[in-house]
Amino acid sequence: MEQPSTMVGWVRGMIAAPAVLSILWPAILLVVGYAAWQTWGAKYVAVTYHGIDPQKISVTSPPEYVRTDIVDVVYTETAMKDMSLLDKQVSAKVASAFASHPWVQRVVGVRKKANGRLDVRLNYRLPVAMVYVDDPKTGPGFLVVDGEGTLLPSDFAPSETDHYLHIIVPGAYHTGGLGSPFGDTRVHSAALLARLLAPHRTELKLKSIGVHGDLRQNPIVQLEIANEDGERWFWGSPPGEEVAGELPATMKLQAMLAGVPTGSDLRQVQLQP
């Protein structure tokens, strides 16, 4: 007597199942499709149709000593090709990308403009000296630094080294990469002095900055300056690191511009009224 009832229930279930699935499947497909779009589709469309075109990036005109295409290098060596103009953080990401270039001292700002254009304002590093190094692999040569001792690209012809002060430090060799500190306290100290003297290099006929004395006896680097004739002045401590009783850097420079003779100890030179 129960068999017909069981059979009827089974048949009714078979009939009802397609009706239920017809309601659930569209909902399932909608959820899965939305998740896939959020994971892959939206990013693909954003990058493909709203990506950054390097031809539409303008930067502050670089100085003549920057001989590389800043935009091309940054776009090629960073993840800019994967960025989207629809990203709310794109300006910060573009700024971070340009800040990684060794010639860039600071990113002043990034502005999004019409038609997918980007305007990037940059401050560039200024080379002030050439550091003499004797690389066991490549031999002797010069590396370029700015006034803080940051290692810069060596995009200079050998003849151009004479347009800059030379830093002569025994055994100097960099430990950092381009855009990073040179990695030698003596070089950093000499670079600070080179930044101060660079505008007066031609007038005073300056040639090089060297290290005087033994750092084991005096932890503050002591510097000396040589002119084109090999004559020297004893400068003393790096600018801003003067010890008690030592003239400040501005007064030492003033004495040199006033014609203090070579061989003078600029730490205690007497300025003429």
Backbone hydrogen bonds, N-H to C=O, Kabsch-Sander energy under -0.5 kcal/mol:
donor,donor_aa,acceptor,acceptor_aa,energy
6,T,2,E,-2.1
7,M,3,Q,-2.3
8,V,4,P,-2.2
9,G,5,S,-2.0
10,W,6,T,-2.1
11,V,7,M,-2.1
12,R,8,V,-2.6
13,G,9,G,-2.1
14,M,10,W,-2.0
15,I,11,V,-2.0
16,A,12,R,-2.4
17,A,13,G,-2.2
19,A,15,I,-0.6
20,V,16,A,-1.9
21,L,17,A,-2.8
22,S,18,P,-2.1
23,I,19,A,-0.7
23,I,20,V,-1.0
24,L,20,V,-2.3
25,W,21,L,-2.8
27,A,23,I,-0.8
28,I,24,L,-2.7
29,L,25,W,-3.0
30,L,26,P,-2.1
31,V,27,A,-2.2
32,V,28,I,-2.7
33,G,29,L,-2.6
34,Y,30,L,-2.2
35,A,31,V,-2.3
36,A,32,V,-2.4
37,W,33,G,-2.3
38,Q,34,Y,-2.4
39,T,35,A,-1.9
40,W,36,A,-3.1
41,G,36,A,-1.5
42,A,37,W,-3.5
44,Y,40,W,-2.3
45,V,41,G,-2.6
46,A,42,A,-2.5
47,V,43,K,-2.6
48,T,44,Y,-2.9
49,Y,45,V,-2.7
50,H,45,V,-0.5
50,H,46,A,-1.3
51,G,47,V,-0.7
52,I,83,M,-0.7
53,D,51,G,-0.5
56,K,53,D,-2.4
57,I,54,P,-1.4
58,S,56,K,-0.5
58,S,118,L,-2.8
60,T,120,V,-1.1
66,V,63,P,-1.6
67,R,65,Y,-1.0
70,I,68,T,-1.1
73,V,69,D,-2.5
74,V,70,I,-2.6
75,Y,71,V,-2.7
76,T,72,D,-2.1
77,E,73,V,-2.6
78,T,74,V,-1.2
81,K,75,Y,-0.5
82,D,79,A,-1.6
83,M,80,M,-1.6
85,L,50,H,-3.2
87,D,84,S,-1.3
90,V,87,D,-1.7
93,K,89,Q,-2.3
94,V,90,V,-2.7
95,A,91,S,-2.3
96,S,92,A,-2.1
97,A,93,K,-2.0
98,F,94,V,-2.3
99,A,95,A,-2.1
100,S,96,S,-0.7
100,S,97,A,-0.8
101,H,98,F,-1.6
104,V,101,H,-1.7
105,Q,103,W,-0.6
105,Q,123,N,-2.4
106,R,123,N,-1.6
108,V,106,R,-0.8
108,V,121,R,-2.0
109,G,121,R,-1.3
111,R,119,D,-2.5
113,K,117,R,-3.2
116,G,113,K,-0.6
117,R,114,A,-1.1
118,L,56,K,-2.4
119,D,111,R,-2.6
120,V,58,S,-3.2
120,V,118,L,-0.6
121,R,109,G,-2.8
121,R,119,D,-0.6
122,L,120,V,-0.5
123,N,106,R,-2.8
125,R,103,W,-2.7
128,V,145,V,-2.3
129,A,145,V,-1.5
130,M,165,L,-3.0
131,V,143,L,-3.8
132,Y,130,M,-0.6
132,Y,167,I,-2.3
133,V,141,G,-2.7
134,D,172,A,-0.5
135,D,133,V,-0.6
135,D,139,G,-1.7
139,G,135,D,-2.8
141,G,133,V,-2.4
143,L,131,V,-2.2
144,V,152,L,-0.6
145,V,129,A,-2.1
146,D,150,T,-1.4
147,G,126,L,-0.6
149,G,146,D,-1.8
151,L,180,S,-2.7
152,L,144,V,-2.9
155,D,153,P,-1.6
160,E,157,A,-1.8
161,T,158,P,-1.3
162,D,159,S,-0.8
163,H,160,E,-1.9
164,Y,161,T,-1.4
165,L,128,V,-1.0
166,H,207,K,-2.1
167,I,130,M,-3.0
168,I,166,H,-0.6
168,I,209,I,-2.8
169,V,167,I,-0.7
172,A,169,V,-2.0
175,T,182,F,-2.6
176,G,182,F,-1.0
179,G,151,L,-3.4
180,S,177,G,-2.0
182,F,149,G,-2.7
188,H,184,D,-2.3
189,S,185,T,-2.3
190,A,186,R,-2.2
191,A,187,V,-2.3
192,L,188,H,-1.7
193,L,189,S,-1.4
194,A,190,A,-2.5
195,R,191,A,-2.2
196,L,192,L,-1.2
197,L,193,L,-2.3
198,A,194,A,-2.6
200,H,197,L,-2.2
201,R,198,A,-1.5
204,L,200,H,-2.5
205,K,201,R,-0.6
205,K,202,T,-0.6
206,L,201,R,-2.3
207,K,226,A,-3.0
208,S,226,A,-1.7
209,I,166,H,-2.9
210,G,224,E,-2.6
211,V,168,I,-0.8
212,H,222,Q,-3.6
215,L,213,G,-0.5
217,Q,214,D,-1.5
218,N,214,D,-1.7
221,V,219,P,-0.6
222,Q,212,H,-0.5
223,L,236,G,-2.9
224,E,210,G,-2.1
225,I,233,W,-2.6
226,A,208,S,-2.5
227,N,231,E,-2.6
228,E,205,K,-2.0
230,G,227,N,-1.8
233,W,225,I,-2.3
234,F,264,S,-2.5
235,W,223,L,-1.5
235,W,233,W,-0.8
236,G,223,L,-2.3
241,E,238,P,-2.4
246,E,243,V,-2.1
247,L,267,R,-2.4
251,M,248,P,-0.6
252,K,248,P,-1.8
253,L,249,A,-2.5
254,Q,250,T,-2.0
255,A,251,M,-2.0
256,M,252,K,-1.9
257,L,253,L,-2.6
258,A,254,Q,-1.5
259,G,256,M,-1.3
260,V,255,A,-2.2
263,G,232,R,-3.8
264,S,261,P,-1.2
266,L,234,F,-2.7
266,L,264,S,-0.9
268,Q,265,D,-1.3
271,L,269,V,-0.6
